[in-house]
Amino acid sequence: MDMPTAPTPPQIGGEINGPGKAYFDHVVTDNIIDALVELSAEVWTTRDRLVILEAVLAERGIDARDAFIAQIFASFMRRTA
């Protein structure tokens, strides 16, 4: 049985089959550039958040690296019965 579907608004999915951004003569190169720009933006955001997190932890007297290492290796500190 076919489910009724609403028409897709024009602003959604327009880039899927659209021309996209053109930087170079070859579409594959343009797609790689788009992916690289998106990935760079995500890395920038992650690094920015990490700097802020480390500053907040430092204000509270917590060394982020020490806390990270302690959490990972805490299981080795458990004693067996």
mmCIF file of the N, C-alpha and C atoms, coordinates in Angstrom:
data_MODEL
# 
_entry.id   MODEL 
# 
loop_
_atom_site.group_PDB 
_atom_site.id 
_atom_site.type_symbol 
_atom_site.label_atom_id 
_atom_site.label_alt_id 
_atom_site.label_comp_id 
_atom_site.label_asym_id 
_atom_site.label_entity_id 
_atom_site.label_seq_id 
_atom_site.pdbx_PDB_ins_code 
_atom_site.Cartn_x 
_atom_site.Cartn_y 
_atom_site.Cartn_z 
_atom_site.occupancy 
_atom_site.B_iso_or_equiv 
_atom_site.pdbx_formal_charge 
_atom_site.auth_seq_id 
_atom_site.auth_comp_id 
_atom_site.auth_asym_id 
_atom_site.auth_atom_id 
_atom_site.pdbx_PDB_model_num 
ATOM 1   N N  . MET A 1 1  ? 0.834  -1.170  0.000   1.00 0.00 ? 1  MET A N  1 
ATOM 2   C CA . MET A 1 1  ? 0.000  0.000   0.000   1.00 0.00 ? 1  MET A CA 1 
ATOM 3   C C  . MET A 1 1  ? 0.884  1.240   0.000   1.00 0.00 ? 1  MET A C  1 
ATOM 4   N N  . ASP A 1 2  ? 0.624  2.152   -0.915  1.00 0.00 ? 2  ASP A N  1 
ATOM 5   C CA . ASP A 1 2  ? 1.403  3.378   -1.006  1.00 0.00 ? 2  ASP A CA 1 
ATOM 6   C C  . ASP A 1 2  ? 0.956  4.376   0.038   1.00 0.00 ? 2  ASP A C  1 
ATOM 7   N N  . MET A 1 3  ? 1.925  4.955   0.715   1.00 0.00 ? 3  MET A N  1 
ATOM 8   C CA . MET A 1 3  ? 1.643  5.971   1.722   1.00 0.00 ? 3  MET A CA 1 
ATOM 9   C C  . MET A 1 3  ? 1.564  7.332   1.028   1.00 0.00 ? 3  MET A C  1 
ATOM 10  N N  . PRO A 1 4  ? 0.602  8.145   1.411   1.00 0.00 ? 4  PRO A N  1 
ATOM 11  C CA . PRO A 1 4  ? 0.531  9.481   0.820   1.00 0.00 ? 4  PRO A CA 1 
ATOM 12  C C  . PRO A 1 4  ? 1.724  10.320  1.289   1.00 0.00 ? 4  PRO A C  1 
ATOM 13  N N  . THR A 1 5  ? 2.282  11.093  0.399   1.00 0.00 ? 5  THR A N  1 
ATOM 14  C CA . THR A 1 5  ? 3.413  11.945  0.755   1.00 0.00 ? 5  THR A CA 1 
ATOM 15  C C  . THR A 1 5  ? 3.090  13.391  0.419   1.00 0.00 ? 5  THR A C  1 
ATOM 16  N N  . ALA A 1 6  ? 3.583  14.254  1.250   1.00 0.00 ? 6  ALA A N  1 
ATOM 17  C CA . ALA A 1 6  ? 3.409  15.688  1.005   1.00 0.00 ? 6  ALA A CA 1 
ATOM 18  C C  . ALA A 1 6  ? 4.500  16.143  0.044   1.00 0.00 ? 6  ALA A C  1 
ATOM 19  N N  . PRO A 1 7  ? 4.226  17.152  -0.728  1.00 0.00 ? 7  PRO A N  1 
ATOM 20  C CA . PRO A 1 7  ? 5.266  17.655  -1.630  1.00 0.00 ? 7  PRO A CA 1 
ATOM 21  C C  . PRO A 1 7  ? 6.435  18.237  -0.830  1.00 0.00 ? 7  PRO A C  1 
ATOM 22  N N  . THR A 1 8  ? 7.624  18.058  -1.348  1.00 0.00 ? 8  THR A N  1 
ATOM 23  C CA . THR A 1 8  ? 8.820  18.574  -0.682  1.00 0.00 ? 8  THR A CA 1 
ATOM 24  C C  . THR A 1 8  ? 8.929  20.071  -0.937  1.00 0.00 ? 8  THR A C  1 
ATOM 25  N N  . PRO A 1 9  ? 9.129  20.857  0.142   1.00 0.00 ? 9  PRO A N  1 
ATOM 26  C CA . PRO A 1 9  ? 9.312  22.293  -0.061  1.00 0.00 ? 9  PRO A CA 1 
ATOM 27  C C  . PRO A 1 9  ? 10.540 22.553  -0.928  1.00 0.00 ? 9  PRO A C  1 
ATOM 28  N N  . PRO A 1 10 ? 10.525 23.597  -1.732  1.00 0.00 ? 10 PRO A N  1 
ATOM 29  C CA . PRO A 1 10 ? 11.630 23.836  -2.661  1.00 0.00 ? 10 PRO A CA 1 
ATOM 30  C C  . PRO A 1 10 ? 12.975 24.079  -1.972  1.00 0.00 ? 10 PRO A C  1 
ATOM 31  N N  . GLN A 1 11 ? 12.983 24.581  -0.731  1.00 0.00 ? 11 GLN A N  1 
ATOM 32  C CA . GLN A 1 11 ? 14.249 24.853  -0.062  1.00 0.00 ? 11 GLN A CA 1 
ATOM 33  C C  . GLN A 1 11 ? 14.906 23.600  0.500   1.00 0.00 ? 11 GLN A C  1 
ATOM 34  N N  . ILE A 1 12 ? 14.184 22.487  0.548   1.00 0.00 ? 12 ILE A N  1 
ATOM 35  C CA . ILE A 1 12 ? 14.730 21.242  1.073   1.00 0.00 ? 12 ILE A CA 1 
ATOM 36  C C  . ILE A 1 12 ? 15.142 20.352  -0.091  1.00 0.00 ? 12 ILE A C  1 
ATOM 37  N N  . GLY A 1 13 ? 16.394 19.917  -0.073  1.00 0.00 ? 13 GLY A N  1 
ATOM 38  C CA . GLY A 1 13 ? 16.881 18.976  -1.072  1.00 0.00 ? 13 GLY A CA 1 
ATOM 39  C C  . GLY A 1 13 ? 17.215 19.587  -2.420  1.00 0.00 ? 13 GLY A C  1 
ATOM 40  N N  . GLY A 1 14 ? 17.198 20.893  -2.518  1.00 0.00 ? 14 GLY A N  1 
ATOM 41  C CA . GLY A 1 14 ? 17.506 21.527  -3.795  1.00 0.00 ? 14 GLY A CA 1 
ATOM 42  C C  . GLY A 1 14 ? 18.924 21.276  -4.262  1.00 0.00 ? 14 GLY A C  1 
ATOM 43  N N  . GLU A 1 15 ? 19.840 21.069  -3.309  1.00 0.00 ? 15 GLU A N  1 
ATOM 44  C CA . GLU A 1 15 ? 21.238 20.857  -3.676  1.00 0.00 ? 15 GLU A CA 1 
ATOM 45  C C  . GLU A 1 15 ? 21.532 19.418  -4.108  1.00 0.00 ? 15 GLU A C  1 
ATOM 46  N N  . ILE A 1 16 ? 20.638 18.492  -3.809  1.00 0.00 ? 16 ILE A N  1 
ATOM 47  C CA . ILE A 1 16 ? 20.921 17.090  -4.119  1.00 0.00 ? 16 ILE A CA 1 
ATOM 48  C C  . ILE A 1 16 ? 21.141 16.895  -5.613  1.00 0.00 ? 16 ILE A C  1 
ATOM 49  N N  . ASN A 1 17 ? 20.259 17.390  -6.405  1.00 0.00 ? 17 ASN A N  1 
ATOM 50  C CA . ASN A 1 17 ? 20.416 17.268  -7.848  1.00 0.00 ? 17 ASN A CA 1 
ATOM 51  C C  . ASN A 1 17 ? 20.737 18.609  -8.492  1.00 0.00 ? 17 ASN A C  1 
ATOM 52  N N  . GLY A 1 18 ? 20.959 19.618  -7.670  1.00 0.00 ? 18 GLY A N  1 
ATOM 53  C CA . GLY A 1 18 ? 21.257 20.943  -8.191  1.00 0.00 ? 18 GLY A CA 1 
ATOM 54  C C  . GLY A 1 18 ? 22.712 21.059  -8.611  1.00 0.00 ? 18 GLY A C  1 
ATOM 55  N N  . PRO A 1 19 ? 23.067 22.189  -9.165  1.00 0.00 ? 19 PRO A N  1 
ATOM 56  C CA . PRO A 1 19 ? 24.425 22.360  -9.661  1.00 0.00 ? 19 PRO A CA 1 
ATOM 57  C C  . PRO A 1 19 ? 25.462 22.499  -8.552  1.00 0.00 ? 19 PRO A C  1 
ATOM 58  N N  . GLY A 1 20 ? 25.069 22.954  -7.365  1.00 0.00 ? 20 GLY A N  1 
ATOM 59  C CA . GLY A 1 20 ? 26.026 23.124  -6.278  1.00 0.00 ? 20 GLY A CA 1 
ATOM 60  C C  . GLY A 1 20 ? 26.985 24.260  -6.564  1.00 0.00 ? 20 GLY A C  1 
ATOM 61  N N  . LYS A 1 21 ? 27.991 24.376  -5.696  1.00 0.00 ? 21 LYS A N  1 
ATOM 62  C CA . LYS A 1 21 ? 28.988 25.426  -5.867  1.00 0.00 ? 21 LYS A CA 1 
ATOM 63  C C  . LYS A 1 21 ? 30.007 24.997  -6.904  1.00 0.00 ? 21 LYS A C  1 
ATOM 64  N N  . ALA A 1 22 ? 30.466 25.937  -7.690  1.00 0.00 ? 22 ALA A N  1 
ATOM 65  C CA . ALA A 1 22 ? 31.459 25.631  -8.723  1.00 0.00 ? 22 ALA A CA 1 
ATOM 66  C C  . ALA A 1 22 ? 32.748 26.384  -8.416  1.00 0.00 ? 22 ALA A C  1 
ATOM 67  N N  . TYR A 1 23 ? 33.788 25.642  -8.061  1.00 0.00 ? 23 TYR A N  1 
ATOM 68  C CA . TYR A 1 23 ? 35.097 26.230  -7.812  1.00 0.00 ? 23 TYR A CA 1 
ATOM 69  C C  . TYR A 1 23 ? 36.030 25.944  -8.986  1.00 0.00 ? 23 TYR A C  1 
ATOM 70  N N  . PHE A 1 24 ? 35.929 24.732  -9.517  1.00 0.00 ? 24 PHE A N  1 
ATOM 71  C CA . PHE A 1 24 ? 36.807 24.282  -10.588 1.00 0.00 ? 24 PHE A CA 1 
ATOM 72  C C  . PHE A 1 24 ? 35.960 23.749  -11.736 1.00 0.00 ? 24 PHE A C  1 
ATOM 73  N N  . ASP A 1 25 ? 36.624 23.278  -12.773 1.00 0.00 ? 25 ASP A N  1 
ATOM 74  C CA . ASP A 1 25 ? 35.916 22.788  -13.955 1.00 0.00 ? 25 ASP A CA 1 
ATOM 75  C C  . ASP A 1 25 ? 35.315 21.403  -13.765 1.00 0.00 ? 25 ASP A C  1 
ATOM 76  N N  . HIS A 1 26 ? 35.785 20.671  -12.792 1.00 0.00 ? 26 HIS A N  1 
ATOM 77  C CA . HIS A 1 26 ? 35.328 19.292  -12.610 1.00 0.00 ? 26 HIS A CA 1 
ATOM 78  C C  . HIS A 1 26 ? 34.466 19.184  -11.356 1.00 0.00 ? 26 HIS A C  1 
ATOM 79  N N  . VAL A 1 27 ? 33.296 18.582  -11.464 1.00 0.00 ? 27 VAL A N  1 
ATOM 80  C CA . VAL A 1 27 ? 32.347 18.498  -10.351 1.00 0.00 ? 27 VAL A CA 1 
ATOM 81  C C  . VAL A 1 27 ? 32.885 17.674  -9.188  1.00 0.00 ? 27 VAL A C  1 
ATOM 82  N N  . VAL A 1 28 ? 33.673 16.655  -9.458  1.00 0.00 ? 28 VAL A N  1 
ATOM 83  C CA . VAL A 1 28 ? 34.230 15.832  -8.381  1.00 0.00 ? 28 VAL A CA 1 
ATOM 84  C C  . VAL A 1 28 ? 35.182 16.665  -7.525  1.00 0.00 ? 28 VAL A C  1 
ATOM 85  N N  . THR A 1 29 ? 35.988 17.478  -8.162  1.00 0.00 ? 29 THR A N  1 
ATOM 86  C CA . THR A 1 29 ? 36.895 18.362  -7.433  1.00 0.00 ? 29 THR A CA 1 
ATOM 87  C C  . THR A 1 29 ? 36.097 19.338  -6.576  1.00 0.00 ? 29 THR A C  1 
ATOM 88  N N  . ASP A 1 30 ? 35.024 19.880  -7.135  1.00 0.00 ? 30 ASP A N  1 
ATOM 89  C CA . ASP A 1 30 ? 34.161 20.784  -6.375  1.00 0.00 ? 30 ASP A CA 1 
ATOM 90  C C  . ASP A 1 30 ? 33.553 20.080  -5.163  1.00 0.00 ? 30 ASP A C  1 
ATOM 91  N N  . ASN A 1 31 ? 33.125 18.846  -5.340  1.00 0.00 ? 31 ASN A N  1 
ATOM 92  C CA . ASN A 1 31 ? 32.551 18.084  -4.227  1.00 0.00 ? 31 ASN A CA 1 
ATOM 93  C C  . ASN A 1 31 ? 33.585 17.823  -3.141  1.00 0.00 ? 31 ASN A C  1 
ATOM 94  N N  . ILE A 1 32 ? 34.810 17.531  -3.536  1.00 0.00 ? 32 ILE A N  1 
ATOM 95  C CA . ILE A 1 32 ? 35.885 17.314  -2.561  1.00 0.00 ? 32 ILE A CA 1 
ATOM 96  C C  . ILE A 1 32 ? 36.168 18.604  -1.798  1.00 0.00 ? 32 ILE A C  1 
ATOM 97  N N  . ILE A 1 33 ? 36.191 19.729  -2.509  1.00 0.00 ? 33 ILE A N  1 
ATOM 98  C CA . ILE A 1 33 ? 36.414 21.022  -1.850  1.00 0.00 ? 33 ILE A CA 1 
ATOM 99  C C  . ILE A 1 33 ? 35.287 21.296  -0.855  1.00 0.00 ? 33 ILE A C  1 
ATOM 100 N N  . ASP A 1 34 ? 34.043 21.057  -1.258  1.00 0.00 ? 34 ASP A N  1 
ATOM 101 C CA . ASP A 1 34 ? 32.911 21.249  -0.345  1.00 0.00 ? 34 ASP A CA 1 
ATOM 102 C C  . ASP A 1 34 ? 33.062 20.393  0.908   1.00 0.00 ? 34 ASP A C  1 
ATOM 103 N N  . ALA A 1 35 ? 33.429 19.133  0.723   1.00 0.00 ? 35 ALA A N  1 
ATOM 104 C CA . ALA A 1 35 ? 33.609 18.237  1.868   1.00 0.00 ? 35 ALA A CA 1 
ATOM 105 C C  . ALA A 1 35 ? 34.749 18.716  2.754   1.00 0.00 ? 35 ALA A C  1 
ATOM 106 N N  . LEU A 1 36 ? 35.834 19.176  2.160   1.00 0.00 ? 36 LEU A N  1 
ATOM 107 C CA . LEU A 1 36 ? 36.980 19.672  2.919   1.00 0.00 ? 36 LEU A CA 1 
ATOM 108 C C  . LEU A 1 36 ? 36.612 20.918  3.724   1.00 0.00 ? 36 LEU A C  1 
ATOM 109 N N  . VAL A 1 37 ? 35.845 21.813  3.125   1.00 0.00 ? 37 VAL A N  1 
ATOM 110 C CA . VAL A 1 37 ? 35.404 23.020  3.839   1.00 0.00 ? 37 VAL A CA 1 
ATOM 111 C C  . VAL A 1 37 ? 34.496 22.642  5.013   1.00 0.00 ? 37 VAL A C  1 
ATOM 112 N N  . GLU A 1 38 ? 33.559 21.730  4.786   1.00 0.00 ? 38 GLU A N  1 
ATOM 113 C CA . GLU A 1 38 ? 32.670 21.295  5.865   1.00 0.00 ? 38 GLU A CA 1 
ATOM 114 C C  . GLU A 1 38 ? 33.449 20.616  6.988   1.00 0.00 ? 38 GLU A C  1 
ATOM 115 N N  . LEU A 1 39 ? 34.377 19.749  6.630   1.00 0.00 ? 39 LEU A N  1 
ATOM 116 C CA . LEU A 1 39 ? 35.190 19.064  7.634   1.00 0.00 ? 39 LEU A CA 1 
ATOM 117 C C  . LEU A 1 39 ? 36.050 20.054  8.409   1.00 0.00 ? 39 LEU A C  1 
ATOM 118 N N  . SER A 1 40 ? 36.614 21.021  7.720   1.00 0.00 ? 40 SER A N  1 
ATOM 119 C CA . SER A 1 40 ? 37.427 22.051  8.382   1.00 0.00 ? 40 SER A CA 1 
ATOM 120 C C  . SER A 1 40 ? 36.592 22.841  9.380   1.00 0.00 ? 40 SER A C  1 
ATOM 121 N N  . ALA A 1 41 ? 35.372 23.170  9.017   1.00 0.00 ? 41 ALA A N  1 
ATOM 122 C CA . ALA A 1 41 ? 34.483 23.896  9.929   1.00 0.00 ? 41 ALA A CA 1 
ATOM 123 C C  . ALA A 1 41 ? 34.197 23.068  11.180  1.00 0.00 ? 41 ALA A C  1 
ATOM 124 N N  . GLU A 1 42 ? 33.980 21.776  11.007  1.00 0.00 ? 42 GLU A N  1 
ATOM 125 C CA . GLU A 1 42 ? 33.718 20.903  12.148  1.00 0.00 ? 42 GLU A CA 1 
ATOM 126 C C  . GLU A 1 42 ? 34.939 20.781  13.054  1.00 0.00 ? 42 GLU A C  1 
ATOM 127 N N  . VAL A 1 43 ? 36.119 20.659  12.458  1.00 0.00 ? 43 VAL A N  1 
ATOM 128 C CA . VAL A 1 43 ? 37.351 20.569  13.252  1.00 0.00 ? 43 VAL A CA 1 
ATOM 129 C C  . VAL A 1 43 ? 37.569 21.869  14.018  1.00 0.00 ? 43 VAL A C  1 
ATOM 130 N N  . TRP A 1 44 ? 37.345 23.005  13.357  1.00 0.00 ? 44 TRP A N  1 
ATOM 131 C CA . TRP A 1 44 ? 37.490 24.302  14.018  1.00 0.00 ? 44 TRP A CA 1 
ATOM 132 C C  . TRP A 1 44 ? 36.561 24.388  15.233  1.00 0.00 ? 44 TRP A C  1 
ATOM 133 N N  . THR A 1 45 ? 35.312 23.996  15.047  1.00 0.00 ? 45 THR A N  1 
ATOM 134 C CA . THR A 1 45 ? 34.329 24.049  16.130  1.00 0.00 ? 45 THR A CA 1 
ATOM 135 C C  . THR A 1 45 ? 34.741 23.137  17.280  1.00 0.00 ? 45 THR A C  1 
ATOM 136 N N  . THR A 1 46 ? 35.198 21.941  16.961  1.00 0.00 ? 46 THR A N  1 
ATOM 137 C CA . THR A 1 46 ? 35.620 20.991  17.996  1.00 0.00 ? 46 THR A CA 1 
ATOM 138 C C  . THR A 1 46 ? 36.820 21.524  18.767  1.00 0.00 ? 46 THR A C  1 
ATOM 139 N N  . ARG A 1 47 ? 37.796 22.075  18.065  1.00 0.00 ? 47 ARG A N  1 
ATOM 140 C CA . ARG A 1 47 ? 38.975 22.625  18.745  1.00 0.00 ? 47 ARG A CA 1 
ATOM 141 C C  . ARG A 1 47 ? 38.604 23.814  19.607  1.00 0.00 ? 47 ARG A C  1 
ATOM 142 N N  . ASP A 1 48 ? 37.699 24.656  19.115  1.00 0.00 ? 48 ASP A N  1 
ATOM 143 C CA . ASP A 1 48 ? 37.256 25.813  19.880  1.00 0.00 ? 48 ASP A CA 1 
ATOM 144 C C  . ASP A 1 48 ? 36.571 25.364  21.171  1.00 0.00 ? 48 ASP A C  1 
ATOM 145 N N  . ARG A 1 49 ? 35.713 24.367  21.061  1.00 0.00 ? 49 ARG A N  1 
ATOM 146 C CA . ARG A 1 49 ? 35.024 23.845  22.244  1.00 0.00 ? 49 ARG A CA 1 
ATOM 147 C C  . ARG A 1 49 ? 36.018 23.223  23.215  1.00 0.00 ? 49 ARG A C  1 
ATOM 148 N N  . LEU A 1 50 ? 37.037 22.548  22.708  1.00 0.00 ? 50 LEU A N  1 
ATOM 149 C CA . LEU A 1 50 ? 38.046 21.931  23.560  1.00 0.00 ? 50 LEU A CA 1 
ATOM 150 C C  . LEU A 1 50 ? 38.839 22.985  24.330  1.00 0.00 ? 50 LEU A C  1 
ATOM 151 N N  . VAL A 1 51 ? 39.200 24.073  23.667  1.00 0.00 ? 51 VAL A N  1 
ATOM 152 C CA . VAL A 1 51 ? 39.930 25.150  24.337  1.00 0.00 ? 51 VAL A CA 1 
ATOM 153 C C  . VAL A 1 51 ? 39.086 25.730  25.470  1.00 0.00 ? 51 VAL A C  1 
ATOM 154 N N  . ILE A 1 52 ? 37.809 25.947  25.197  1.00 0.00 ? 52 ILE A N  1 
ATOM 155 C CA . ILE A 1 52 ? 36.911 26.486  26.221  1.00 0.00 ? 52 ILE A CA 1 
ATOM 156 C C  . ILE A 1 52 ? 36.770 25.502  27.383  1.00 0.00 ? 52 ILE A C  1 
ATOM 157 N N  . LEU A 1 53 ? 36.586 24.228  27.070  1.00 0.00 ? 53 LEU A N  1 
ATOM 158 C CA . LEU A 1 53 ? 36.446 23.208  28.104  1.00 0.00 ? 53 LEU A CA 1 
ATOM 159 C C  . LEU A 1 53 ? 37.694 23.127  28.971  1.00 0.00 ? 53 LEU A C  1 
ATOM 160 N N  . GLU A 1 54 ? 38.864 23.142  28.352  1.00 0.00 ? 54 GLU A N  1 
ATOM 161 C CA . GLU A 1 54 ? 40.104 23.071  29.123  1.00 0.00 ? 54 GLU A CA 1 
ATOM 162 C C  . GLU A 1 54 ? 40.276 24.304  29.997  1.00 0.00 ? 54 GLU A C  1 
ATOM 163 N N  . ALA A 1 55 ? 39.849 25.479  29.513  1.00 0.00 ? 55 ALA A N  1 
ATOM 164 C CA . ALA A 1 55 ? 39.941 26.698  30.325  1.00 0.00 ? 55 ALA A CA 1 
ATOM 165 C C  . ALA A 1 55 ? 39.021 26.610  31.543  1.00 0.00 ? 55 ALA A C  1 
ATOM 166 N N  . VAL A 1 56 ? 37.816 26.106  31.357  1.00 0.00 ? 56 VAL A N  1 
ATOM 167 C CA . VAL A 1 56 ? 36.880 25.952  32.476  1.00 0.00 ? 56 VAL A CA 1 
ATOM 168 C C  . VAL A 1 56 ? 37.423 24.943  33.486  1.00 0.00 ? 56 VAL A C  1 
ATOM 169 N N  . LEU A 1 57 ? 37.953 23.837  32.995  1.00 0.00 ? 57 LEU A N  1 
ATOM 170 C CA . LEU A 1 57 ? 38.522 22.840  33.905  1.00 0.00 ? 57 LEU A CA 1 
ATOM 171 C C  . LEU A 1 57 ? 39.716 23.408  34.664  1.00 0.00 ? 57 LEU A C  1 
ATOM 172 N N  . ALA A 1 58 ? 40.554 24.187  33.984  1.00 0.00 ? 58 ALA A N  1 
ATOM 173 C CA . ALA A 1 58 ? 41.715 24.789  34.644  1.00 0.00 ? 58 ALA A CA 1 
ATOM 174 C C  . ALA A 1 58 ? 41.281 25.766  35.732  1.00 0.00 ? 58 ALA A C  1 
ATOM 175 N N  . GLU A 1 59 ? 40.211 26.529  35.473  1.00 0.00 ? 59 GLU A N  1 
ATOM 176 C CA . GLU A 1 59 ? 39.691 27.448  36.490  1.00 0.00 ? 59 GLU A CA 1 
ATOM 177 C C  . GLU A 1 59 ? 39.247 26.689  37.742  1.00 0.00 ? 59 GLU A C  1 
ATOM 178 N N  . ARG A 1 60 ? 38.799 25.469  37.551  1.00 0.00 ? 60 ARG A N  1 
ATOM 179 C CA . ARG A 1 60 ? 38.334 24.646  38.674  1.00 0.00 ? 60 ARG A CA 1 
ATOM 180 C C  . ARG A 1 60 ? 39.439 23.770  39.248  1.00 0.00 ? 60 ARG A C  1 
ATOM 181 N N  . GLY A 1 61 ? 40.658 23.968  38.756  1.00 0.00 ? 61 GLY A N  1 
ATOM 182 C CA . GLY A 1 61 ? 41.797 23.225  39.280  1.00 0.00 ? 61 GLY A CA 1 
ATOM 183 C C  . GLY A 1 61 ? 41.903 21.807  38.772  1.00 0.00 ? 61 GLY A C  1 
ATOM 184 N N  . ILE A 1 62 ? 41.284 21.530  37.628  1.00 0.00 ? 62 ILE A N  1 
ATOM 185 C CA . ILE A 1 62 ? 41.308 20.180  37.066  1.00 0.00 ? 62 ILE A CA 1 
ATOM 186 C C  . ILE A 1 62 ? 42.158 20.201  35.806  1.00 0.00 ? 62 ILE A C  1 
ATOM 187 N N  . ASP A 1 63 ? 43.172 19.354  35.774  1.00 0.00 ? 63 ASP A N  1 
ATOM 188 C CA . ASP A 1 63 ? 43.965 19.219  34.558  1.00 0.00 ? 63 ASP A CA 1 
ATOM 189 C C  . ASP A 1 63 ? 43.252 18.219  33.661  1.00 0.00 ? 63 ASP A C  1 
ATOM 190 N N  . ALA A 1 64 ? 42.820 18.668  32.507  1.00 0.00 ? 64 ALA A N  1 
ATOM 191 C CA . ALA A 1 64 ? 42.017 17.823  31.614  1.00 0.00 ? 64 ALA A CA 1 
ATOM 192 C C  . ALA A 1 64 ? 42.753 16.553  31.222  1.00 0.00 ? 64 ALA A C  1 
ATOM 193 N N  . ARG A 1 65 ? 44.051 16.664  30.964  1.00 0.00 ? 65 ARG A N  1 
ATOM 194 C CA . ARG A 1 65 ? 44.793 15.469  30.541  1.00 0.00 ? 65 ARG A CA 1 
ATOM 195 C C  . ARG A 1 65 ? 44.917 14.469  31.684  1.00 0.00 ? 65 ARG A C  1 
ATOM 196 N N  . ASP A 1 66 ? 45.195 14.982  32.881  1.00 0.00 ? 66 ASP A N  1 
ATOM 197 C CA . ASP A 1 66 ? 45.299 14.086  34.037  1.00 0.00 ? 66 ASP A CA 1 
ATOM 198 C C  . ASP A 1 66 ? 43.972 13.389  34.307  1.00 0.00 ? 66 ASP A C  1 
ATOM 199 N N  . ALA A 1 67 ? 42.869 14.138  34.209  1.00 0.00 ? 67 ALA A N  1 
ATOM 200 C CA . ALA A 1 67 ? 41.541 13.551  34.434  1.00 0.00 ? 67 ALA A CA 1 
ATOM 201 C C  . ALA A 1 67 ? 41.233 12.504  33.369  1.00 0.00 ? 67 ALA A C  1 
ATOM 202 N N  . PHE A 1 68 ? 41.610 12.782  32.133  1.00 0.00 ? 68 PHE A N  1 
ATOM 203 C CA . PHE A 1 68 ? 41.374 11.849  31.036  1.00 0.00 ? 68 PHE A CA 1 
ATOM 204 C C  . PHE A 1 68 ? 42.147 10.552  31.260  1.00 0.00 ? 68 PHE A C  1 
ATOM 205 N N  . ILE A 1 69 ? 43.413 10.687  31.604  1.00 0.00 ? 69 ILE A N  1 
ATOM 206 C CA . ILE A 1 69 ? 44.254 9.507   31.831  1.00 0.00 ? 69 ILE A CA 1 
ATOM 207 C C  . ILE A 1 69 ? 43.765 8.728   33.048  1.00 0.00 ? 69 ILE A C  1 
ATOM 208 N N  . ALA A 1 70 ? 43.397 9.436   34.111  1.00 0.00 ? 70 ALA A N  1 
ATOM 209 C CA . ALA A 1 70 ? 42.897 8.761   35.312  1.00 0.00 ? 70 ALA A CA 1 
ATOM 210 C C  . ALA A 1 70 ? 41.627 7.982   35.016  1.00 0.00 ? 70 ALA A C  1 
ATOM 211 N N  . GLN A 1 71 ? 40.751 8.558   34.206  1.00 0.00 ? 71 GLN A N  1 
ATOM 212 C CA . GLN A 1 71 ? 39.504 7.865   33.882  1.00 0.00 ? 71 GLN A CA 1 
ATOM 213 C C  . GLN A 1 71 ? 39.768 6.611   33.062  1.00 0.00 ? 71 GLN A C  1 
ATOM 214 N N  . ILE A 1 72 ? 40.664 6.701   32.105  1.00 0.00 ? 72 ILE A N  1 
ATOM 215 C CA . ILE A 1 72 ? 40.955 5.549   31.237  1.00 0.00 ? 72 ILE A CA 1 
ATOM 216 C C  . ILE A 1 72 ? 41.605 4.417   32.029  1.00 0.00 ? 72 ILE A C  1 
ATOM 217 N N  . PHE A 1 73 ? 42.571 4.758   32.878  1.00 0.00 ? 73 PHE A N  1 
ATOM 218 C CA . PHE A 1 73 ? 43.326 3.735   33.563  1.00 0.00 ? 73 PHE A CA 1 
ATOM 219 C C  . PHE A 1 73 ? 42.770 3.372   34.938  1.00 0.00 ? 73 PHE A C  1 
ATOM 220 N N  . ALA A 1 74 ? 41.618 3.923   35.304  1.00 0.00 ? 74 ALA A N  1 
ATOM 221 C CA . ALA A 1 74 ? 41.021 3.621   36.602  1.00 0.00 ? 74 ALA A CA 1 
ATOM 222 C C  . ALA A 1 74 ? 40.717 2.135   36.752  1.00 0.00 ? 74 ALA A C  1 
ATOM 223 N N  . SER A 1 75 ? 40.352 1.492   35.668  1.00 0.00 ? 75 SER A N  1 
ATOM 224 C CA . SER A 1 75 ? 40.019 0.065   35.767  1.00 0.00 ? 75 SER A CA 1 
ATOM 225 C C  . SER A 1 75 ? 41.233 -0.780  36.146  1.00 0.00 ? 75 SER A C  1 
ATOM 226 N N  . PHE A 1 76 ? 42.430 -0.310  35.860  1.00 0.00 ? 76 PHE A N  1 
ATOM 227 C CA . PHE A 1 76 ? 43.625 -1.059  36.237  1.00 0.00 ? 76 PHE A CA 1 
ATOM 228 C C  . PHE A 1 76 ? 43.923 -0.931  37.732  1.00 0.00 ? 76 PHE A C  1 
ATOM 229 N N  . MET A 1 77 ? 43.308 0.046   38.381  1.00 0.00 ? 77 MET A N  1 
ATOM 230 C CA . MET A 1 77 ? 43.546 0.276   39.801  1.00 0.00 ? 77 MET A CA 1 
ATOM 231 C C  . MET A 1 77 ? 42.623 -0.555  40.686  1.00 0.00 ? 77 MET A C  1 
ATOM 232 N N  . ARG A 1 78 ? 41.624 -1.212  40.103  1.00 0.00 ? 78 ARG A N  1 
ATOM 233 C CA . ARG A 1 78 ? 40.715 -2.037  40.895  1.00 0.00 ? 78 ARG A CA 1 
ATOM 234 C C  . ARG A 1 78 ? 41.458 -3.274  41.397  1.00 0.00 ? 78 ARG A C  1 
ATOM 235 N N  . ARG A 1 79 ? 41.112 -3.640  42.576  1.00 0.00 ? 79 ARG A N  1 
ATOM 236 C CA . ARG A 1 79 ? 41.737 -4.858  43.166  1.00 0.00 ? 79 ARG A CA 1 
ATOM 237 C C  . ARG A 1 79 ? 40.757 -6.008  43.006  1.00 0.00 ? 79 ARG A C  1 
ATOM 238 N N  . THR A 1 80 ? 41.296 -7.153  42.742  1.00 0.00 ? 80 THR A N  1 
ATOM 239 C CA . THR A 1 80 ? 40.462 -8.336  42.654  1.00 0.00 ? 80 THR A CA 1 
ATOM 240 C C  . THR A 1 80 ? 40.282 -8.931  44.037  1.00 0.00 ? 80 THR A C  1 
ATOM 241 N N  . ALA A 1 81 ? 39.177 -9.597  44.254  1.00 0.00 ? 81 ALA A N  1 
ATOM 242 C CA . ALA A 1 81 ? 38.893 -10.173 45.579  1.00 0.00 ? 81 ALA A CA 1 
ATOM 243 C C  . ALA A 1 81 ? 39.606 -11.477 45.749  1.00 0.00 ? 81 ALA A C  1 
# 
